[in-house]
Amino acid sequence: MMRYLAALAVLVGFAIMPEVIGEYYVEIMILFMINLILASSFRLITTCGDWSLSHVVFMGVGAYATALLAKFLGWPFWGTVLLGGMASAVIGLAVVFPLLRTKGFGFFIGSFALGEFVRLIWVKFHFPFGGPRGMIGIPSIELSDIDFYEAIPYYYLVLLFTIACLAILYRIDLSRTGKVLKAIYADEDLSRCIGINVARYRAMAFSVSAFFAGIAGVLLAHRLGAIDPKNFDVNTMVYLVIWVVVGGVGSFWGPLIGVAVMMLVGEAARPLAEWRPLLFGGILIVFLTLLPGGLDSLMSKVREMLDKRTADGTEKI
Amino acid sequence: MDWPTFIQSISNAVILGSIYATVAVGLALAFGVMQMANFAHGEFFMAGAYVVYVFYALGGMPFPAAVISAFPVVAALGVVTERFVFRPTRGNVLAGFMATAGVAFILQVIVGQVWGVGLMRSVPTPYMGAASILGAQVSWQRLIILPSTLVMVGGLWFFLHRVKLGKALRACAQDVEAASLQGININKITALSMAISGGFAGVAGALMAPINAVTPYMGHSIIVTAFIVVIVGGMASIEGSILAAFILGFIHTFVTTLFDAVLATMAGVAFMAIILVVKPTGLLGRVRM
């Protein structure tokens, strides 16, 4: 019951937020929600133990697909969002194919290099991708009279998509598929023994999470109006890793907490501008060395300690 | 491609291959011992270039002395990284790897804040002129890289196979528990391997300082290649990474000469993808990654 009330409170909070905060923060919140989709979809691959270093590149695939479709072909939003996600999923399948024979660290590096390959295609071809300077003039969304160029309508659109994407990802996490992925992470050989097609599930997890990253990219491209290959480089990827590590991947909520906390820290550290990577790098090291499970594990640790204390208390009585 | 261009490209490929080999050998060595995967290896390379910038271009030290002093300076960085990043995350490759991404950020910011971000630092060329080899012109500055690599890799081979400490290091790479049962101090060995690893990256960066643009972000371009080399060669295999370094050197040089640099990087990645499909252990590796 408490859980539903909390969920309801969060939803109401998000719904009335644009009325309370200023336009600048509405823009920040739009980016925040896009990042939520990105981080949550990233967690899907990590549940089977594959830490992909190409995840933001798939966000880029969605963004570039949107740019091409909306700018050159004049496609409406519904077309770009579907095809952007699909394009990511399909390219994800192509990328994951050579990676399926690696695991753990080899997967990490391999995905990094193949992500670079996709990114370099955008750098290399001036037509149609615009080369190193990227693409500008991506039209905003127009749906039945509502102009989504304004921040507040766009906020509600992104909110709708975020709720939908997170709900689907949450269902996947709880479903049989989600359990299979966790089984693969726990013991790959044993999973194979009980008849799980490990390669197929890993490919599926990669492709599905690329799909959602693609959707995040579509939303980003329509909002920014301009994208370039640097938006999706390894630096951005390391920031995504920092969010997810700070939050922890132990539960569905970890990455979401991580994005929230680290975006707050990022906003607070805005005056420090050029020192920010140092701060984030330091935080990453501290979390990985001292609290590898992230903030998420901290909460369960605290709960465990409280439980133990009450349990001890009842024993004494 | 005419004959002089061909010879020119071959000599360029060999020299580029030796730089890749120097960088990748360090990476493979650290990975072989205790699976330390160092994302900041490219930044170690950058640090080596800055050592030459500070000691030689600013401080007026002779160039060879500056290059040699890059070894201990960057080796110290390696030891610090081992102590504060790899040791606490031992047993978890990915955690160590991601934490060194943090180290990379920190080094970039510090170097950028001390010596400036914007303009690239120019390091004057200490060795003017070029040697003429079969009709191709190779500048002395590039040519000295080849003997330096030979000396370093040869020295490493001698150390690993003939010196007791080096043998202990190889024992550690083979079986940590058995090595520690023989009384080998594991912490000492991991620190030592990170020192060698860092030193190699530092000297490679130092040698490239007069040739490359010296910026805080110059590590990025080398790290992708270095990891591709190590994967192609077979993660923990030093011989494999030397072989792969020269293959990658040839691919990069020839594709760059015939087409352009972006396509060259893409060709390298494609080559790695093919190797992963055909032989996931890498060319000379034994363990599947």
Interface residues (C-beta under 8 A of the other chain):
Chain A: W51 F97 P98 L99 R101 T102 K103 G104 F105 G106 F107 F108 I109 G110 F112 A113 L114 E116 F117 L120 I121 V123 K124 V234 V238 V241 I242 V245 E274 W275 P277 L278 F280 G281 G282 I283 L284 I285 L288 T289 L290 P292
Chain B: Q35 A37 F84 V85 P88 T89 N92 V93 L94 A95 G96 F97 M98 A99 A101 G102 V103 A104 F105 I106 Q108 V109 I110 G112 Q113 V117 H220 V224 F227 I228 V230 I231 M235 D260 V262 L263 T265 M266 V269 A270 M272 A273 I274 L276 V277 P280 R288 M289
